Every structure is written in C-alpha cells, then in structure tokens.
Amino acid sequence: MGDVAALEAQIAFVEDTVQALDGALAAQQQHILRLERQIDRLQQQLKDQGARLDEVAADSHEPPPPHY
C-alpha cells in the first residue's frame, strides 16, 4: 500500500509542476505578444521618420554649405 501512496504523491507533484509550467508558459506567450506589438510599432515609427526625412531632403533647395 505504501507504493501506491508514493505513486499518488509523485503524480500530485507532477500535476502541480505541470500547472506551474503551464502558467509560466502562458505568461511568457503574453510577454512575447506584447514585445511583437512593440516591435511592429517601432518599425512603423522608423518608416514614418524615414519618409519624413526623405520629404525634408527633397524640399530642401539650399545649396550645401561650403567646405573649409
């Protein structure tokens, strides 16, 4: 009977560990999704800034400064 109790204790421990790992995995997945959205926003900001810089450069008709 002691073997059965030991096996039940091991199963309970494994079930608790699986639940803890499942929670950690879910939290990591949420964090990854937030980071992916942040990367998407940053990429869009870089594209927008590049487009604005291109517009400023195209609108600038000033000659380049003289070199000393």
C-alpha angles and dihedrals in degrees: 000000000000091000091056092051091049091050091048090051091050091049091050090050092049091049091051091048092050091051091049091049091047090054092048091049092050091050091049091049091053090049091050091051091051090050092049090052090048091051090050091052092047092049090051091049090052091050091049092049091048091051091050091049090050090051092049092048092048092048094049109097095169116122115245115268117265117263117239 
